[in-house]
Every structure is written in C-alpha cells, then in structure tokens.
C-alpha cells in the first residue's frame, strides 16, 4: 500500500495528459565491485540495519483506528441488511492470490545494486525505505482489522487478512531489495517503537482507498515508462510493478465495495468535504514529497512534475467514480497552485538545513508556512467536480499515458 501521509497541518500547470517527454537521466556512477553504503550519511542501529528516517508530516506513518467502531460498522448482527454481494465477490477474487509466485527474486538484483553508486545509490535507498515503511504500515493495520472482525463479519475480516498478506509480501520484497544496497530495516523494532496516527474508521477507508489507487497509478506509470525506455531500468524491482500494481488496484476496489455496503459514508455534505480534504491531503503530500526527490525520478528518465500530474489526474478519475466530490485537478489553476507550494516547501526545507538556532529557523519558516496554508485553503474552496457513481470498474484495462 502506498499509504500517503496526511497534510492536516501542512502542505504539501497545465494538463498532464500528454505523454511525458523522455528526459536525460542524471549521471549515474557504476562500479563492478560491491559498494559500501557507510559513506552515504545514513545512521545505523547495528551493522547492516538502517535507523528509520525521522518522522515528519510528509513521511509514511503507521495508522490505528477505533477497532470497536469498525466492527460495529460491518457487524452482520447489527446491520442485517448490509449489502454483502460485492464484498463476497471481492473475497473470491482475493482467494485467487494471483501474485503468490510473483515476488521471486533473481540473480540480477544484487549485481544491479552494486553498480549504482554515489547520490543515485542514496536516493534509491531512501525510495526503498519509504516504500517499505508504507507497505508495512498497511500490513499492520489490515492484520489487526482482520483479527478484530472475525466474529462480527467473517467475510470482511478474511479480506483484510488477505490484504495484509499482500502488504507483507510487498514490504518483505522491498526490505530485501534494501539489503542489496547493504542496508535493511528492523521491521519488528518499527512495530514496537513507531508512533501510530489515529484516524476514525470512515477516514481510514477514505485514506486507504486513495492510497491504494494512487499507488496503482504510480506503479503502472513507472512500469510502462521503463518498458518503453529499457536503458533507464537501473534496477530489476521495477519489472515487477505490472503485477504488483494489481494488488494495489484490488485493495482499492475492496474499499469501494465497503463504501457501497455503507453508502451513508459518502452521501451527505460532510462526506463531500471530507472526500475533497483527503484527496488534497494525498495529492499534495505526493507532489511535495516527489519534488523533493526529483533526482530519483530523473534517474529513471521521468520528469517529476509531469509524472506527478499524470498520476494525480488518473487517480482523481478513479476516485470520482466513488467519492461524492473531487478536486478539479484538470483546471489549470490547480497545478499552478501546487507548483507554488513546491517552491515554498523547498524554502522551508532549506531553512531547516541552515546552521541556526531552532527558534530563529521557526521564525523564518512561519511566514512561508502561513502562505502555504493559505494556498491550500484556496485550493480546497475552489469549485469541485460533482461525482460519485459508486461503479466499480477495474483499472487493469485502462489506457496509459506512460
């Protein structure tokens, strides 16, 4: 699960529908011998085990919820008229376990990692860590939901358990990829020591739906781009993205089925506001995060802005089939404002790196953060797109820009 962090307290031109131009890849130094990661500035807990990156408003988080309320929402005893047809169909789909034998590594992984050196090596490790943390977050949440809901709704409980299976595979595959770069995460330590962010059950459904769908569009877009530009395929992980992204897609479809079973979650004025809020939270978080890491996308031959705009537009189209309102991301003003946020956010980041006392940096950042909040509010109150057909339609046959 590409579980995006919220922008509740912070932020995170033109259409992205045209195909992204192939951009020149930044210089990547390669070596034939194993590369030592100790000189890349990462802190380690012990030999070969990376200390988790500091938590910020834009880093992947671990989530928890009111499990009792979630049980009540889907309890067959309390909700005898709950529409289970779509959920039962989804369970049959998850039991097929299409990717059971997909995540099998080969000898090319380690040799490819050994050839990536310098700054490119560092940004690959950061990408793998963020992705692994996000997937592992989904595993923990889904596993607990599956455990807690066994008695109240066995069908929904089993789907959550099977989704946790998928997320565990993803996280393990990514953590093993990190070890190709001579580092890995201690996931057991993270489970016990990471801070957990609380979301109410309906917000968990909104956020995880968006996270899964935006993860689908990110993975399939990268995969299609690299299929057309194989010389940018620096590391074999991306060759797995075509099947991998279908896990993300199925997870998103499950949350659509949940909303169909409990349509009151998306049929009032409050739902419209929350739908727009969570869309913007996910879109802005991704946009700011990725623009801080343009070197990574450049190493794959992708132009960060066009890639992000494409992913947001396609995710928004998927979301419009379910949510009652979505932001009008195809209005040229939307991405003009997003680009302003990128510029201001970079200034905030640069201030944080200055060798100044913390109070001084806080004062310097304050007007920038105030302007970012104002810009986000302007995006939020802009005219939305009325939507919400509640149709479940697979993305697997969708057209691709990348």
C-alpha positions, 0 to 999 in steps of 0.5 A: 500500500502506498499509504500517503501521509496526511497534510492536516497541518501542512502542505504539501500547470497545465494538463498532464495528459500528454505523454511525458517527454523522455528526459536525460537521466542524471549521471549515474556512477557504476562500479563492478565491485560491491559498494559500501553504503557507510559513506552515504550519511545514513545512521545505523542501529547495528551493522547492516540495519538502517535507523528509520528516517525521522518522522515528519508530516510528509513521511509514511506513518503507521495508522490505528483506528477505533477497532470497536467502531469498525466492527460495529460498522460491518457487524452482520448482527447489527446491520442485517441488511448490509449489502454483502454481494460485492464484498463476497465477490471481492473475497473470491477474487482475493482467494485467487492470490494471483501474485503468490509466485510473483515476488521471486527474486533473481540473480540480477538484483544484487549485481544491479545494486552494486553498480549504482553508486554515489547520490543515485545509490542514496536516493534509491535507498531512501525510495526503498525505505519509504516504500517499505515503511508504507507497505508495512504500515498497511500490513499492520493495520489490515492484520489487526482489522482482520483479527478484530472482525472475525466474529462480527463479519467473517467475510470482511475480516478474511479480506483484510487478512488477505490484504495484509498478506499482500502488504507483507509480501510487498514490504518483505520484497522491498526490505530485501531489495534494501539489503542489496544496497547493504542496508535493511530495516528492523521491521519488528523494532518499527512495530514496537517503537513507531508512533501510530496516527489515529484516524476514525474508521470512515477516514481510514477507508477514505485514506486507504482507498486513495492510497491504494489507487494512487499507488496503482497509478504510480506503479503502472506509470513507472512500469510502462515508462521503463518498458518503453525506455529499457536503458533507464531500468537501473534496477530489476524491482521495477519489472515487477510493478505490472503485477504488483500494481494489481494488488494495489488496484484490488485493495482499492476496489475492496474499499469501494465495495465497503463504501457501497455496503455503507453508502451513508459514508459518502452521501451527505455534505460532510462526506463531500468535504471530507472526500475533497480534504483527503484527496488534497491531503494525498495529492499534495503530500505526493507532489511535495514529497516527489519534488523533493526527490526529483533526482530519483525520478530523473534517474529513471528518465521521468520528469517529476512534475509531469509524472506527478500530474499524470498520476494525480489526474488518473487517480482523481478519475478513479476516485470520482467514480466513488467519492461524492466530490473531487478536486478539479485537478484538470483546471489549470489553476490547480497545478499552478497552485501546487507548483507554488507550494513546491517552491515554498516547501523547498524554502522551508526545507532549506531553512531547516538545513541552515546552521541556526538556532531552532527558534530563529529557523521557526521564525523564518519558516512561519511566514512561508508556512502561513502562505502555504496554508493559505494556498491550500485553503484556496485550493480546497474552496475552489469549485469541485467536480460533482461525482460519485457513481459508486461503479466499480470498474477495474483499472487493469484495462485502462489506457496509459499515458506512460 
